[in-house]
Every structure is written in C-alpha cells, then in structure tokens.
C-alpha cells in the first residue's frame, strides 16, 4: 500500500514529500543524505521542519532487492506509534519521483506448547501394580 509520495532533488540528493496513513500524517518530510562513518549507519535521516525547528523521526538505508532493483529501507518512529513503521521507498523509472510502500508484516506462527506425557489414571496405576 502506498503511504507516501516524494520528489527527488538531484542537486541535494534529497527526497521531499508527505507520509499519510489513517493515524499518522507528516507533510514536507525530507530524507536527507548523511555522511556515514560505518556500514550500519543510515544513508538518510528522515526529518520534518516545524515551527519549533527540525524534528528527526526516522532513517533509511540503501538496499537492493532480489530482482536487482535499488530502494531505500525506511524506518519511521514516533511516540504516537505502537512500534516503528517499516517501509520501502522506490524511485519511479524517471528518477524524479518516488513512492513509499508499506506492507503489514506477516504474523509469526505461534509456538505450539510441548506435549506433556499423559498422567496415568488411578485405575491404570492399580492394574499395573
């Protein structure tokens, strides 16, 4: 499901757009590139300008799909959310626009309780004796 639409600025290497779901909305969101000092650090910081200043609420990492398509793995976090929102940002074919796509994670199968040996009934114990 598409939850955001962005444009890409080649001069600043920055994505700008909006993220909207039924419970979360942020306008003028930017994915700003950062200089990495390690492999685990994000390639982009997700920020929004507010009347009180810049607010950071996520990060993104460059990835390549199994099909060889480049995308950004996006993690958005906000105290109002029950957990982080993980999505993927895919560029359009012309490279000027991008869409933020979210899919609900598949539920993990519940662990089955271990089978306990059946307790012998009082009658079975009496017969065995």
Buried (B, 14 or more C-beta within 10 A) or exposed (E): EEBBEBEBEEEEEBBBBBBBEEEBEBEEBBBBBEEEEEEEEBBBBBBBEEEEEEEEBBBBBEEEEEEEEEBBBBBBBBEEEEEBBBBBBBBEEEEEBBBBBBEEEEEEEEEEEEEEEEEEEEEEEEEEE
